[in-house]
Amino acid sequence: MHWKDHLDSTLLGAYSLYDDATEGWKEVNGIITSCGKEWHILGGSGKKNILVGRTNLGKPIKINKAIGEVIEKVSGSKNPDKWNNIPLTFYVDPRVTFGKNTVEAIRVKPQVGVVAKPKEKPVLEINTESFEKARLAVESGTYDLEKLKLYYVITQEVQIALGL
């Protein structure tokens, strides 16, 4: 273990999952209870406003690209405001490239047995570019109502406007 791992950060990090008894990393099941922007001191770069996930593990976690992509898949939403009560397993990846260095970093994956929610579909709205594309696809015969419903929420009003 590196001496930097003993520094007490306000954020959950790889050091948080180090088990002194086994002198190794452990996996921990936890929950992202909510997400939002917060100010935190990040190393030598000073205080920054970052996207943070509140956890039930005692400290919040910085939501970086790798972690955000997993949460999006598990939650079914790209919107961090909807990332509430997301069950994840927190673990350490010892081979993360950061600049020219290889470092240990905290990562997340779905908890065993947790089924990812389906992605939220946007509502198809009249007088939008998407509606025009859908109308043309319906007119050309390449799309029907069932195929459109794979990608959009279709209201009765839109269905009538499309002539379906």
N, C-alpha and C positions, 0 to 999 in steps of 0.2 A: 504494500500500500504506500502511496505517495503522501508526503507531508501535507500537500494541498487538500487531500481528502479529509483532513481533520479540521479544516476551517468550517466554522458554523455559518452556513448560508441561510438566507431566509427562504430559499427555494429547495424543493426536493431534488436531489442529485444522486449520482452514482454512489457517493459516499454514504448516502442514507440507507442503501441496501447492502452494506458490508456487514458480515456477521463475524464478529471477533472470535466467537467460539469455534467456528469452522475455518476461520481465515479465508473466507471466500464470499462470493456474491450469492444472494438469495433472491428468489422470486416472491413477490408479495401481491396478493389479491387486494385490490382497493377499488374505490369509486371516485370518479370525477363528479363532484356534487353540483358544480356550476362553473361557468367560464366568464371572463371579462377582462378588460384592460386594467392594469395596475402598474404603479411605479415601483421598480426594484433596482437595487444596485447590482450591476452585472460586472463582476471582476474589476479590472482597471478602467473599463469604459464609462464608469459612472452610472448615474441614475437614468433609467430608460423606462418608457411606457411600453409594456409588453403584454401580449395575450397570456393570461394565466388561468390554469384550471385549479379550482379549489378541490382538495382531496380530503378523504377521511383518514389520511395517513399522518396528519400532524403538520404538514407543510404543503403549500401550493406547488404546482409544477409549471415551468415555462412551457407553453405550447409552441413547439417548433414544427417544421414541415413534416418530419417523420411521425411525430406524435399526432399532429392534426389530421393527417391522412387516415390513421387508424381510427381515431375518434369519429371522423366523418363516416367511415364504413360501418362502424358499430352502431352509431346513432341514426344513420340514414339521412343526415342533414349536413349541409355545408355551413349552416348558420350557427356560430358559437353560442348564440343566445338560447339555442335549443339543446345544448349539450349539458343536460342535467341528469344526474344519477346514471352515469355511464360506467358499467362494470368492466374493469380492465385488470390485467396482470402487469405489474411493474417489474422490470428486470434490467440488468446491465449488459450492454453490448461492449465488450472490451476492444473492439476493432473499428471504431468510428474515426473517419478521416476528418480532421479539423485543420484546415490550412495544409501545412506540410507535415503535421504531426498525426500520429495515431493515438487516440485517447479513449478512455472509458466514458460511456454516456448512458444515461437512463433512457429506456425505451418502454413502449407499452404494446400489448397485444390483447385480443379479446380473452376474457376469462373462459376456461374450458366449459363447454355446454351453453355458452351465450350465443344466440343466433343473431346475426346482424339484421337490423331493420332494413326493409327495402328503401331505396332512395325516394325522397319526396319528388313528386312530379309537379311541374309548374302548371298553373291554370292557364288554358288557352283563352286569350282575350280577344274580342273583336277589335278591329282597327289597329292591329299590331303587325309587325313584320312576320312574326310566327304564324299569325292567322292567315295572312296572304299566302304564305308558303303552303300551309295546310289546305287552303281552298284550291290552290292550283294542283296540288297532289291528288285531291279528291276528284277534281274535274278531269284530270288525266287518267284516272283509274288506278293509280299506283298505291293509293291509300284509301281505306274505308274506315268506318267508325272504330272497329276493333283495333286496327293497327294504330290509329291516332291515340287511342286510350292507353297504349303501351308507353307513350311518351308524355301525354298531357292529361290533366283533369279536364273533362269536357262537360260543360254545363248544358242544360236543355236549350238555353238561348243560343249558345254557340253551335250546337248540333243543328238547330233550325237554320241558322245563318249559313251553315255549310251545305244545307240541303240534304241532310242525312236523316 
